[in-house]
């Protein structure tokens, strides 16, 4: 039933119950060690490694709660399932706070127990594979920057670790600022290509006319200004990995050549006739809706399926708030060291604001916020006053969720323009006027931001304009 032995330590002072459960679990191909008391169970735990502890709560010598505490000290990652005939909301919450994986009520329903054991096994496997990936990456790549403790990011890292050893193309989806390039680098450095180049190209940052040349290179005289031969990112990445960021911004003409490169492992430089055979692993990323683009004809369906052999979706930070505290700690330490300061603690009130903020710019925005706080902190603690205004009053005046715009009926276009202006001004303020970072915070391309700024300037120059954009 199972590909690898899974060792369960079963602790129960009731002999009939213990032997019945042990027999059932052994029939499911689990290895089971029995212990007749909490003391005997902890002794067994010290003597040999186990993958799961299944313990009774009420026992004559020491309780299952004591077993749980002892297990946390000896083997913090081993899941513990507590069996109790005294189940209640209060006791369940208490056990979970102490670190129990879950609990099951007596008399034990065997199907329910089996589901819990399977869940615990899958969780252990996930943690084990993630630890292996982290160990691999530590040799060549600073994986410390991938800070997480949420189940959502555990799943992301697990998929990244498993696909890394293959040659399959990977498509990483997620909002701007979620860490798509960081995951792409992790995949490369955990792969057999780790000693070969990792080359990046950002399609949104290049004009359409130059993108094809940037990807595939060009021959001398291929176009005006092509004074010499130039190799493209594909040739630079030969033997390694090419990370194509914002792949949804590739124009259709370049999509055809990219598809050929993926299908046959061959390219031709712009203006050339020589076919070059290359060995390049493609990892692409986007924050755009490629499925909608396929429907409207702006993205090729055949290219989509070539890129999306394995898909990885990185959830936005607001959907994995469990990652915020460890990220805050990591960013505070990093920026304190960079600025020659001691790492400051974050006040409970400041942490509460950070936990409630929605982070349209995701992890990149949180990094920016903590850099701002570390630089400006005056006391021995980072307080709410050290956080940017966007975090202290994230919902506008009076705590309204509309950013101060009334929900009463009115001219929709004017209201939308006002909200857009305020969001752009806020992003520019948060990024200290850097348009590239502001565009990332807003989840749009720099080109789109420049267009919107020009439009706002045009509106502001009209005689009846009362507000100018930042």
DOKOLRO-10513 format. One record per residue: x, y, z of N, C-alpha, C in turn; residue in one letter. Coordinates in steps of 0.02 Angstrom, whole numbers, plus 32768, in hexadecimal, padded with zeros to 4 digits. Example, Ala and Ser with C-alpha at 12.3 -4.5 7.8 and 13.67 -1.06 7.14 Angstrom:
2
82947EE4818682677F1F818682947F5B8186A82827F90816282AC7FCB816582858002818AS
//
This chain:
470
80297FC38000800080008000802A803F8000X8064803D8024808E8078802B80D2806C800BX80F0809E7FED813080977FCB816A80937FFBX816380AD8038819880AB806A817A809A80AEX81A0807880DA81868067811C817280A78142X813B80A38166812380DB818E811980C081D4X814080D98204814380BC8247811780E48277X80E680C2829480B780E282C380C580C9830AX80CB80F7833980D080E68380808A80ED839EX806D80B583B5802980B483D0802D80AD841CX801380E08440801780E184897FD080DF84A6X7FC080AA84CB7F7E80A484E97F8380718522X7F6A8084855D7F6F805785967F3980208595X7F068027856A7ED27FF485647EE97FC08531X7EFA7F85854A7F197F5185207EEE7F3E84E4X7EAE7F3184F07E817F1B84BA7E7D7F508483X7E757F8F84987E717FC684677EB27FCB8440X7EEA7FC884647F2C7FD084447F387F998411X7F2C7F5B84247F397F2383F77F0A7F2483BBX7ECC7F3A83C67E9D7F3E838F7EB37F72835BX7EC67FAD83737EDC7FE283457F1D7FCF8323X7F4B7FB083487F8B7F9C832B7F807F6982F4X7F547F3883007F457F0682CD7F277F25828EX7EF97F5582987EDB7F77825F7F0F7F9D8237X7F3B7FC282577F6D7FEA82347FA07FBE8211X7FB27F85822F7FE17F57820E7FC37F3A81CFX7F817F2F81CF7F607F1681937F627F4A815BX7F697F8A816E7F6F7FBF813B7FB87FCA8126X7FE47F9B813B802B7F9B812880547FCF814EX803D7FE581888064801181B3808D7FE881E5X80CA800181F480F17FE5822B80D88004826CX80CB7FDA829F80AF7FF382DE80D97FDA8319X80EC80098344810A7FF8838580D7800983BBX80CA7FD983E880987FE4841C80B97FF8845EX80998024848280B0803884C48073803A84F3X807A801D853080418016855D803A8051858DX806580838588806180BE85B3808480F88592X8076813585AB8098816F859080E3816D859CX80F8815585D6813F815085E68162811F85B6X814280E685AB815D80B4857D816080D08536X812E80F88523812C811684E18166814684D5X81748172850781AB81A1850081EE817C84FEX81F281458524822F811D8522823A810084DCX820580E884BE820980CD847A821B81038448X8202813F8453821081778427825A818B842AX82788185846682BF8195846C82EB815F844CX82D08122844A82F880E9843282FA80E483E6X82C580F983C482C180EF837B82968126835CX82A58134831D827F816782F8823B814C82E5X8208817682E981C5816482D381AB819B82A5X8178818B827E815B81BB824F811A81DA8269X80F981B8829A80BA81D182B480AF81B582FAX809581DF8326808381C88369803881CB8371X801B819383867FD3818E83927FCC817D83DCX7FB581AE84047FB481A5844C7F7081B2846CX7F61818B84A17F25819784C87F3181D784F1X7EFA81F985037F018237852A7F0582278575X7ED781FD858E7ED481EE85D67EF781AB85E3X7F3081AD86077F548171861A7F6A81788663X7F76814186867F82814486CE7FC4816586E2X7FF9815E86B98039817A86CE804181C286B7X804A81CC8677804C8210865C801982158624X7FFE8250861A7FC7825885EA7FE1825D85A2X7FB2825785737FC38262852D7FDC82A88521X7FC482D7854A7FDC831C8544802683208555X803C82FB8588808382F9859A80AB82D68563X808E82A2854680AF8280850E80B982B184D4X808682D984C68089830A849180C2833B849DX80C7835484DC80FC838384EC8141836284E5X8147832584FD8186830284F7819A82F584AFX816882E48486817682D7843F818D8317841CX81708350843081838390841181CD83A08420X81E4838C845B822A8398846D82598368844AX824483288446827082F68428827182F883DCX823682FD83BD823082FC837481F8832C835FX8208836D835881D483A0834D81AA8395830EX81C6837382DB81A2836C829C8176832D8299X817B830182CB815282C482C9810A82D582DCX80D982C782B1809382D782C1807882AB82F9X804D82C88322802F82A4835B7FE382A88355X7FC2826E83557F79826A83567F658251839BX7F38827683BC7F23826584007EDE824583FEX7ED7820D84217E9681EB84277E7881FE846BX7E3A8215846A7E1B822984A97DD1821884ABX7DBB820384E67D7381F784F07D5382348510X7D7B826885197D6382A4853B7D6782E1850DX7D5982D484CD7D618309849C7D32834384A8X7D4C837E849F7D2483BB84A27D4883EF8479X7D268426846B7D46845B84457D828476846AX7D7A847F84AC7DB1849B84D47DEF846D84D3X7DE4842C84E07E1D83FF84E27E3E83F9849DX7E1583F884687E3183F384257E5C84308415X7E43846B84257E6A84A984187EAB84A78440X7EA7849184807EE2848D84A97F16845E848CX7F00842484747F2E83F484567F4E840F8417X7F27843183ED7F41844D83AF7F74848383BEX7F6884AB83F27F9784DF84057FD984C1841CX7FD68487843C801284658452803884448419X8018844083DF803B842583A5802183E3838BX7FE783CC83A57FCB838D838C7FB883948342X7FC48360831B7FAF836082D57F63835F82D1X7F44833582FA7EFB833182FC7EE783058338X7EA782FD83427E9082D083767E5582A7835CX7E4A826D837C7E13824283687DF0822B83A8X7DAE822983A57D86821983E07D7A81CE83E6X7D7F81B684247D6F816F84337D238167843BX7D06812D842A7D2780F584097D3D810883C1X7D7880F283AF7D98810783717D7580E88334X7D60811383067D4680FC82C57D8280ED8299X7D8980AF82837DC6809A825F7DCF80C0821DX7D9980CD81FA7D9F80F281BB7DB8813981C7X7D9E815881FC7DB4819C820E7DFE819C8221X7E12816982497E588165825D7E85815B8221X7E71813181F27E9A812481B77EA48164818EX7E6F818B81877E7581CB81637EA781FA8185X7EA381FE81C77ED2822981EC7F1A821181E4X7F2481CF81E87F6881B481E17F8281C2819BX7F5881BB81697F6D81C981247F7F8212811BX7F57823E81397F66828681367FA982958157X7FB5827681917FF3828181B5802E8267818DX8025822F816D805A82128143806B82408109X8038825B80E88044828880B0806782C880C7X805482E081028074831C811D80BE830E812DX80CD82D48149811282C28159813B82BD811AX811E829F80E78141829780A7815082DC8089X811F8309808D8127834C8073816183708097X8162836C80D98197838D810081DB836F80F1X81DC832D80E9821B830B80DB823783208097X820C832280658223833680228238837F8021X821483AA8046822883F08049826B83F8806BX827883D1809F82B883D480C282F083BE8093X82E2838C806A83148374803A832383AB8006X82EE83CC7FEE82F784027FBE8320843B7FDDX8310844D801A83358483803B837F84708043X838D8432805383D2841B805B83F7841E8019X83D5840A7FE383F5840D7FA1840584557F8DX83D584817F9883DE84C67F83841184EB7FADX841984D67FEB844884F98018848F84F57FFDX849F84C37FD484E284BB7FBA84F484F27F89X84C485077F6184D485377F2C84AA85767F2CX847485767F52844485AE7F4D842985BF7F91X842585FF7FA1840E86147FE383C3860B7FE8X83AF85D17FFF836985C08004834985DF8042X837385FF806C8359862080A8832786568096X832A8670805A82FC86A6804682B5868C803DX82AD864A8033826A862E802E8254861C8075X8233864A8094821D864280D981D2863280D8X81C085FB80F8817985E980FA816C85B88132X812D85B7814881178583817680CF856F8168X80B385888131806E85788120806A853780F8X8032851680FD802684DA80D5802584E9808BX800D85258078800A853880328050853A8013X80808559803780C3855D801C80E7851A8023X80D584F0805480F084AD805780E184878016X80A3848F7FFE808E846D7FC080B584887F85X80C084C97F8280E784E87F4B812E84CC7F4BX814E84CC7F84819384B57F888199846A7F7AX816684457F8E816783FD7F80816383F07F36X813684137F138131840A7ECA817184217EA8X818D84597EBE81CB84727EA18203843F7EAAX820784217EE4823B83F07EF1823583B27EC6X81F8839C7EBB81EE835F7E9481FA836B7E49X81E783A67E3081EF83B37DE9823683C77DD8X825D83DD7E0A82A083F67DFD82CC83C27DDBX82C483837DEE82F1834F7DD482E0833A7D8CX82A883537D72829383407D2E82AA83757CFCX829883677CBC82A583977C87826783BE7C73X823083B17C9681EF83CD7C8381EE84197C88X81CB84387C5981BF84807C5D818F848E7C96X819984C87CB6817184DA7CF18153851F7CE5X811385277CF680F385677CF280DE857C7D39X80FC85B27D5180EF85CA7D9580BD86037D90X808585FC7DB28050862F7DB2804E86517DF5X803A86907DF5803386B47E34803586FE7E29X801987237E588019876B7E54806087867E56X806887C57E4180A987E57E4480C087E97E8DX80FF87D97E98811C87DF7EDA811687A17F06X80FB876A7EEB80F3872E7F14813287047F18X816487117EED81A386EC7EF081AA86B87EB9X819086C77E7D819386967E4681DB86887E30X820386BD7E2B824886B27E16826F868C7E4CX826086987E8B828286747EC1827586297EBBX823786167EAC822785CF7EA4824985B47E65X824B85DC7E2F826D85C67DF282B785B87DFFX82D885E47E25831E85D97E368327859B7E62X82F885917E8F82FB85557EB982F685167E8FX82CB85157E5E82C484DC7E32830584CF7E0DX832385047DF2836284FC7DCE839984E07DFAX83A184FD7E3683D984EA7E6183CF84A67E82X8393848A7E7F838684467E98838784137E5FX8396842A7E22839383FF7DE883D983E87DD4X83DE83B77DA7842083A27D8D844383D97D66X841F840F7D55843C84477D2F845A847D7D5CX845F846F7D9C847284A37DCD84B584C47DBCX84E384A07D9B852584BC7D8B852584E37D49X84ED84E07D2484E785047CE584C485477CF1X84C085737CBE84A485B77CC9845A85B77CD9X844685E77D03840085F87D0E83F7863D7CF1X83D386427CBA83CD86817C93838586997C98X837C86DA7CA2833886F67CA8832B87287C71X82EB872D7C5E82D587627C31828F87767C46X828487B77C4C824387D27C60822187EE7C22X81ED87CB7C0B81CD87DE7BCC81A888217BD2X818F88327C0E816A88707C16819888AD7C14X81D988A37C20820788DB7C23822688EB7BE0X821688C47BAC823488CE7B6A820088E17B36X820F89117B0B81E189217AD381D988E47AA6X819F88DE7A87819188A57A5C81C6889D7A26X81DF88D47A0A820E88D279D3825188B379E8X826388B87A2882A3889F7A40829F885A7A61X826388457A72825C88077A99827587CA7A74X826487C57A33827A878B7A0C82C687877A08X82E587C179FD832F87C379FB834C87B17A3FX832C87C87A75834587BA7AB88342876F7AC7X830E874E7AB1830787077ABE833486DD7A91X833686EC7A51835686BF7A20839686DB7A03X83A8871A7A1283E4873779F683D8875179AFX840B8770799284048789794E84488788792AX8445878878E88481878B78BF849087D478AEX84CE87E0789D84E28824788984B98839784CX849D88767850847588917819842E88797817X84188854784A83D38839784A839F8870784BX83B088A97869838388E3786C83AE8920787AX8390895A787383B48999787E83D0899A78C5X841189A478C9843189A6790B84528964791EX8445892F78F7846588EE790684AA88EE78E5X84DA890C7908851D891578EC854A88D878F4X853688A9791D855D886C7926852F8833793BX854987F77936852187BD794B851887BF7997X84DE87A979AD84D187A779F584AC87677A06X84C687437A3884A387067A4C846B87197A7DX843486F37A7B83FB87037AA583FB86DB7AE5X83C586E47B0C83C186C37B4D83BF86777B48X83A2865D7B1183A086157B0883E685F87B04X841186167ADB845585FE7AD5847C86067B16X846F863D7B39849186487B78847F86127BABX844285F87BA6842985C67BD68436857F7BC1X845B85737B8A8466852F7B71848385027BA7X846284CA7BB48476849C7BE8845784AC7C2CX843984E77C32841D84FD7C7283D3850B7C6DX83BE85407C90837785517C96836C85987C7EX833785A17C57832285E47C4282E185F47C66X82E3862A7C8D82A786407CB1828786797C89X824C866C7C6E8228869E7C4681F286BD7C72X820086F87C8B81D0871A7CB8819D87417C8EX816087457CA8812987667C858121874B7C3EX811D87097C39811986E97BF880D986FD7BD3X80A687137BF7806887297BD6806F87687BADX80A8878C7BB480B387C97B8E80D787BD7B4CX80E6877E7B3C810987707AFD80D9877A7AC2X80EC87A17A8F80C187AA7A5580BA87697A2DX808687657A068076872779E280AF871079B4X80D1873F79938107872C7965813F8708798AX8151872179C58185870079EC816C86C07A0BX812A86BA7A17810F867C7A33811B86417A04X8117864D79C3812186187991816985FD7997X819A862A799C81DF861479A181ED85F279E4X81CD860A7A1981D585EB7A5A81B985A47A5AX8180859B7A39816185597A34819085297A10X81B0854079DA81DE851579B5821A850179E1X823285327A08826A85237A34825884EE7A68X821A84F17A81820484C07AB281F8847C7A93X81DC847C7A5681CC843C7A35820984177A1EX8238843B79FF8270841A79DD82B4842979FCX82B784567A2D82F784677A4A8324848B7A19X830684B179EB832C84D479B88316851D79B3X8345854979A38336858F7996835C85A8795AX834685E17941836C8605790D8371864D7924X83AD866A791D83B486B1792F838C86DB78FEX8376871679158353874578E88382875878B0X83698751787183918762783783C1872C7822X83BE86F2784383EC86BC783283C886817814X83EE865177F983D0861577DB83EB85D677FCX841C85DC7827843A85A27849840C858B7881X83FF854A788383D7852D78B98405851678F1X83F9852D792E8423851D796783FE84EE7995X841C84B479A383FE848479D2841684947A18X83E7849E7A4783F884B27A8B83D584857ABEX83F4847F7AF883D684597B2F83C5848B7B67X838684A27B68837184D67B97833284BF7BBAX833284C47BFD82F684B57C2482D084F77C2FX829084F97C20826885357C24823F85367C64X8247856C7C8B821A857B7CC281FC85BF7CB3X81BC85C37CAD819A86017C9C816F86187CD6X815F86587CD7813486737D0C810786A97CF0X80CE86B17D0F809F86E57CFB806E86F47D32X805487327D32801C87437D5E7FDD87507D36X7FDF873E7CF67FA6874B7CCA7F7B870C7CC2X7F3E87177CAB7F0E86E07CA07F1A86C47C5AX7F4686937C547F5786787C127F1C86557BF2X7EF186377C1C7EB686157BFF7E8886477BDBX7E7E86817BF97E5686B57BD87E7986CF7B99X7EBB86D47B9C7EE186EB7B627EDC86B87B29X7EDA86787B3A7ED186457B057E8D864D7AE4X7E5B865C7B0D7E1886637AF17E12869F7AC3X7E3686D67AD37E3187107AA77E6787107A71X7E8F86DB7A6E7EBF86D47A377F0286F77A41X7F0F87127A7B7F4E87367A867F85870A7AA2X7F7586CB7AB37FA8869B7AC97F9986587AABX7FCC86397A8D7FC385FA7A697FB585C17A99X7F82859A7A877F7085617AB17FA6852C7AB2X7FC6851E7A787FFA84EB7A75803785007A9FX804685417AA0807E85587AC9806D85527B13X802F85607B25801A855A7B6B802685147B86X801384E27B5E801A849D7B76806384877B77X808C84A37B4B80D484947B4D80F584B27B8BX80DF84ED7B9F80FB850E7BDA80E184F07C1BX80A184DD7C1B807F84C97C588080847D7C61X80BA845D7C5880BF84167C6580B484097CAFX80D484317CD880C784317D2180B784787D35X807E84827D53806984C47D6A807284CC7DB5X808C85057DC9809385157E10807085587E1CX804185597E4B802085987E5C803685AF7EA1X805185EC7EA4806686087EE4802E86347EFEX800F86227F377FD8864A7F507FEF86907F65X7FC386C17F617FD687047F797FE187027FC4X800687337FDE8017873480257FD887388050X7FA4875B803A7F67876280617F438720806AX7F5486ED80407F3586AC80457F5F867B806EX7F99869280867FC4866780B07FE3869280E6X7FB886AE81107FCF86DE81437FFB86BD8177X7FFB867B817B8029865981AA807286678199X807F867A815A80C48689814680DB86CF815AX80AC86FA816E80BE8740817C80EE874681B7X80E0872781F2810F8730822A8157871B821BX816286DE81FE81A986CD81F081C886FA81BBX81A08711818A81BB8740815881CD87828178X81A2879A81A681B287D981C981F487D281EEX81FD879B8211823B879082378277878E8208X8271876B81CF82A8876681A082BA87A98180X828787CF816D82938810814D82B08843817FX8297884281BD82B2887081EF82FD886281FAX830E8821820183558810820B837F882381CFX836688178193838D88278157839988728151X8364889A8159836C88E3815083918903818AX838B88E681C683B188FF81FE83FC88F581F2X840E88BA81D9845488AC81CA846E88D98192X844588E3815F845A890E812784638956813BX8440896C816F844489B28185846D89BA81C5X8491898681D984BC898A8213849689938254X845C897682598433897D82958427893882B3X8415893882F3840088FA831283B988EA82FCX83AA88A982F58366889582E3833688A7831BX830488CE830B82D588E7833D829888BA8341X827C88B1837D823D888D8383820488B68366X81CF88958351819488B68336815E88B4836BX814188EE8379810D88F183AD80D088C98398X80A988B483C9806E888C83BB803D88B3838FX803788F5839C8008891E837480208923832BX8062892B8322807D892F82DE807488EC82BAX808188B582DD8078887382BE802E886882ACX8001888082D67FBA887982C87FA8889C8287X7FC388D9827D7FB688FD823E7FD488D88203X801088BD820B8031889981D5800A885A81C3X7FED883981F57FC687FD81E87F84880C81C5X7F68884881D07F27885981B37F2C887A816EX7F698891815D7F7188B3811C7F68888280E3X7F4D889880AB7F3D886B80737F7688608041X7FAA888880427FE5887F80187FD688767FCDX7FBF88AA7FAC7FB788A47F647FFA88967F41X803288AB7F618074889E7F44809488607F60X8070883A7F8A808687F97FA480C787FD7FCCX80F287CA7FC6812E87C77FF0815C88017FE2X815F88177FA3818A88507F928173888F7FB7X813188987FBE811888D17FE2812988CD802DX81228890804A813388878090817D8896809BX81A78881806E81EF8890807281FA88DC8073X81D888FF804681DE8948804381C689698084X818F8950809F8173896C80DC81A489658117X81C3892A811C81F1891E815382328944814AX8248894E810D828389788101827589BF8118X823A89D9810782238A1B811C82238A208168X820889EC818A820189ED81D3824589EA81F5X827289C081DC82B489B981FB82DC89FA81F5X82D78A1981BB82FD8A5881B082E38A9081DCX82A18A9481E782848ACD820A82788AC18254X827F8A82826B82718A7482B2829E8A9D82DFX82808ABE831182A78AE8834082AE8AC88384X827E8AA1839982818A8283DB82A28A3D83D4X82A18A17840A82BF89D48409829089A083EEX825689B583D58224898883BA820489A7837CX81F4897E834B81CF899783108186899C8324X816C89D98323812789E6833780FC89F682FAX80BD8A008307808F8A1182D080A48A5282AEX80C38A8182D480D78AC082B781108ABA8285X81348A828288816B8A76825A81558A568218X81158A43821480FB8A2481D880E18A5981A8X80E38A4C816780C88A7C8136807E8A898141X80678AC2812A80208AD581317FF18AA38111X80078A8280DC7FDC8A5280B97FCC8A1680E5X7FF88A0881167FEB89D081447FC389E98180X7FD48A2581997FB28A3F81D37F6A8A5181C4X7F5B8A6881877F168A7981737F098A59812FX7F0A8A17812C7F0589F580EC7EC289FC80CAX7E8F8A1080EF7E4C8A1280D17E318A5980CBX7E5F8A8980CD7E4A8ACD80C27E2D8AEC8101X7E148B2980FB7DFA8B4E81347DBE8B2B8153X7DBD8B2B81967D848B0D81B97D808AC381B5X7DB68AA2819A7DB68A5981967D878A3E8162X7D728A6881327D438A4F80FF7D6A8A2580CDX7D4B89EF80B67D6D89C180897D7089DB8042X7D528A1480337D528A2F7FEF7D888A647FE5X7DB78A6B80167DEC8A9C800F7DD28AE38011X7D998AEF80307D808B3280387D508B468001X7D428B187FD27D148B277F9C7CCF8B107FB1X7C9F8B3C7FAD7C5B8B2C7FC37C3C8AF77F97X7C148ACD7FB67BF08A997F917BAD8AB17F77X7B9F8AF27F837B608B0D7F6A7B618B107F1EX7B268B107EFC7B258B147EB47B498B537E9BX7B698B4E7E617B8C8B877E447BA98B727E02X7BD28B9C7DE47BF18B8E7DA47C268B577DACX7C1A8B1C7D8F7C468AE37D997C8C8AF07D7EX7C908B0D7D427CD28B197D247CFC8B467D50X7CDD8B7A7D6C7D028BA97D977D1A8B857DD6X7CEF8B5B7DF27D038B377E2F7D3C8B077E21X7D398AE37DE97D6E8AB47DD67DAF8AD87DCBX7DAC8B127DA97DE98B397D9D7E078B527DDEX7DDD8B667E0D7DF68B7E7E4E7E188B457E74X7DF98B0A7E757E178AD17E987E598ABE7E77X7E5B8ABE7E347E988AAD7E107ED08ADE7E20X7EBE8B1F7E227EF08B537E327F0C8B487E78X7EE08B397EA87EF88B2F7EED7F248AF27EF4X7F138ABC7ED07F3C8A807ED47F818A8C7EB5X7F838AB07E7D7FC38ABF7E5D7FED8AEC7E89X7FCD8B1F7EA67FF28B4C7ED3800D8B267F0FX7FE48AF87F2A7FFA8AD17F6480358AA47F53X80338A847F1780698A587F0380AA8A7F7EF7X80A48ABB7ED980DF8AE57ECD80FD8AFD7F0FX80D18B0D7F3F80E98B227F80810E8AE97FA3X80F18AAD7FA1810E8A737FC281508A5F7FA2X81588A6B7F6081958A587F3D81C58A937F35X81B78ACB7F5981E28B067F5681EB8B207F0FX81B58B1C7EE881B68B377EA481D28B087E6FX81E88ACD7E8282038A9D7E5281CA8A7D7E2BX81C68A8C7DEA818D8A767DC2818E8A2A7DB7X81C98A0C7DB381CD89C37DA981AE899F7DE6X81C289B57E2381A889967E60815E89A67E6AX814A89E47E58810489F77E5E80D889CB7E32X80F089BE7DF480CA89937DC780C3894D7DE3X80F989357E0280F788F27E2180C588F07E5AX80C289257E83809389277EBA804B89277EA1X804089477E677FFC894C7E4C7FE9890F7E22X801A88E47E14800C88A87DEC800288B77DA2X802288ED7D8A801E88FE7D43806489077D28X806B890A7CE680AD89147CC880C1895D7CCEX8103896A7CCA811B89AF7CCD80FF89D87C92X80F789B77C5A80DC89D97C1F809589F17C2CX806C89C77C4C802789DA7C5C80278A137C8EX80548A107CC080578A467CF180698A897CD0X80998A877CA380AC8AC67C8180718AE27C5AX804B8AB67C3A80118ACC7C147FDD8AEC7C42X7FD18ACC7C7C7FA08AE77CAB7FB78B297CC9X7FF88B2F7CD780128B6F7CF1800A8BA77CBEX80188B977C7F80108BCA7C4B7FC78BDF7C45X7F9A8BAE7C4B7F538BBD7C477F3D8BE97C82X7F568BD97CBE7F458C017CF97F628C487CF3X7F9E8C4F7CD77FBC8C917CCD7F918CBA7C9CX7F798C987C687F4F8CBA7C377F0E8CD27C57X7EF18CA87C827EB38CBB7CA57EC08CF57CD5X7EFB8CF17CF67F0A8D257D287F188D687D08X7F2D8D697CC87F3D8DA87CA77EFF8DCC7C8CX7EC58DAA7C907E878DCA7C7A7E748E017CACX7E528E357C957E408E6D7CC17E1A8E5A7CFEX7DEF8E277CFB7DC48E167D347DE58DE17D61X7E238DCE7D527E448D9C7D7B7E578DB97DBEX7E488D947DF37E588DAD7E367E8E8D847E58X7EA08D4C7E397ED28D217E587F068D0B7E25X7F458D107E377F7A8CFA7E0C7F978CBA7E27X7FA98C8B7DF97FC58C4C7E10800B8C557E2CX801D8C277E5980618C297E7480948C187E3FX
//
